[in-house]
Amino acid sequence: MPDTTPLPPVRKSISVRASQERAFQVFTSGLDEWWPRSHHIGKAPLKRTIIETKEGGRCYSEHTDGSRCDWGTVLLWEPPNRVVLAWQIRAEWQYEPDLAKSSEVEVRFNEEPGGMTRVDLEHRHLERHGAGGSIMRQAVDAPNGWGGLLDLYAAEIAKPATRRAPGTAVEPVGG
């Protein structure tokens, strides 16, 4: 019988100088702007990563060979307060279609004084990965796991706000 002993969640937090709405937007629909190209489970190099901005939406990546690779599902979509994603990645870094064998990533966005937003991330239910749960926990808690990813996210937030029209280069807002 597989070991289903609960594993402690991985919790990471960061405060960013942004409104709650902008913090939420950059984390979700802006994910591709800060997500490292090395972090994917596809067979070809990563072209872009997408979170469909709705409950039940897909989390997937597009690759340079034209393929797409699912890696999660949006379980809760509550802008600008929180998003909960099913982490449908096995410890062997392959897609897991069964939600019952997937962990969850909850990200909360809480306004703080002085134009700041605190971003609290919890990666939980890692035991659902079965024998690979401890390996997955170590990976997402490593320096290039959620802590490093939140640093990249914060660096993206710190950039001037931009707007992008389809098929055009990024332009500074107001420019």
Protein Blocks (a to p, Z undefined) as FASTA:
>chain_A
ZZfbdcddddddddddddfklmmmmmmmmmmmmmcfklccbfbdcfbdcdddbehiacdd
ddfkopacdfbdcfbdcdfkbccdddfbdfkopacfblklcccddddddddehhiacddd
ddehklmnommlmmmmmmmmmmklmmlmmmmmmmmmmpccddddehiacddehZZ
